[in-house]
Amino acid sequence: MDTGQNSTVCAPLLPDNPADSRARTFPPGTLVAPLSPINPPRGAAPAAPQSPRRPDAMTLGRFALLKRLGAGSFGEVWKAYDALLERFVAVKVAHLPVTNLLAAPMLSEARLAARLRHPNIVRIHEIDVCNKRVYIVSDLIDGTTLDDWRQTAPPAIPAIVAMTEKLARALDHAHEHGIIHRDLKPGNVMIGRDGEPYLVDFGLALSPSRNGAAGAGSQIVGTPHYMSPEQARGDSQTVDRRADLYSLRVILFELLTGRTPFHGTTRELIHSLQTASPPGLRGFNPAVSRDLEQVCLKCLQRAPQDRYATALELADDLARAAAGHPVRARRISPIARHTRALRRHKTLCITLLLLVGATVLSGAALRHKQLTQTRLEIHEAHSAVLGNAVWTLRITHRAQSSRYRDAVAEAERLRNRPFLAPNQCYDLACVYALACRSARQDAELDEPSRRKLLDDWRSTALALLQQARSRGYFESPDCRVHVRRDPQLEHLRDLPEFANFLGSL
């Protein structure tokens, strides 16, 4: 029996209960963007009126519950008004009463989501108990779900890829904090009025501290159309960050083609996830580039080790595909495809090894890898001269790692050229700002050396921003908005000079 494309399964292996959540206004546990009148986020709704409370409005502590937005297995989500701080928020109220907050199931979700600070992940404000009901207060997004966004105004391929890249970077932030979402689907992604995507609902999220309990028995957790093959097997002990990458790629597949890779009842879906190969994108949408199709197929591989290792690698490849540059997702040849099929049959695999020879296969694979790496290195070297997106990704990645001094040295060589394009000036300023953040975390530096580096690099970053401004970089309204929100410049925000610079734009 089909459970519905967006319904979440959390039951013993092969459940067969009908449930279709498309009728819900929001998915279970949707926690939706802060609308504080002091610093409203992207996609924020208009400022709250002075007295929005109606005489018949229900109250929960200091919150007036104004409108029920949706309901799920854990509780109901309400649009509410915070009378103390005078702002609209989202309040998720548990179905079942509790006498002890520490025993509430929703406490795990709040603890997980409260660790995350990312512009594309909704933020938790507080959790409390009122009248024996646990509730979570979070940001309220003025927008719509990803499903409604796609159906209302079908987006173009570049917009879809850009949105998926932002979600991948948000996922990488969660994964770096040890959190696996496990229930990514269009209903758990909100699109604000500014077009920014927001990741919501960590009700089924898994952290290392919960992994042991989750692996105690075989259990299918997730939404059948979007879960990974290892989730479909109920093998929760092996579920890691690569399961989220599979689900994110199913979302991209659906946005580009209007359908999910597999269809059928819950049993048929679970069987297909474990046995069938995913279809290609171009068969449903010829406008999709071959590189983008290969990125998608790499994420949809049944074996987790055949997918991207991290969400950051996926986001970088999406950026390359959008810019028309070579991607790291190597195209799977017919020989490799047959080899993977033969792995499931040991006798045939041994026969193949005897016929072909391990030496020939190893040599060919090594040669192909060397050629691919050489082409990428040549392309990235050329990108460093042109100052395009691939170069920016490489040098900023160095600036955020232990190799931040190498990034500064490369930036110094470029800065001493007779002429820099306006965008190069801005990119180099970001490198110095990121290097400041890395230097603050470098335990090998003594305080006098650290202060000297921070002062020098901050001054250089501000000088490069002024240089970019003098060359017309901030004439674009988009550039002026971006510099105010760019997380790469976070280390400069406490400087009065930087505040004066923003005020002069």
Order of alpha helices (4+ residues) and beta strands (2+ residues): beta-beta-beta-beta-beta-alpha-beta-beta-beta-alpha-alpha-beta-beta-alpha-beta-alpha-alpha-alpha-alpha-alpha-alpha-alpha-alpha-alpha-alpha-alpha-alpha-alpha-alpha
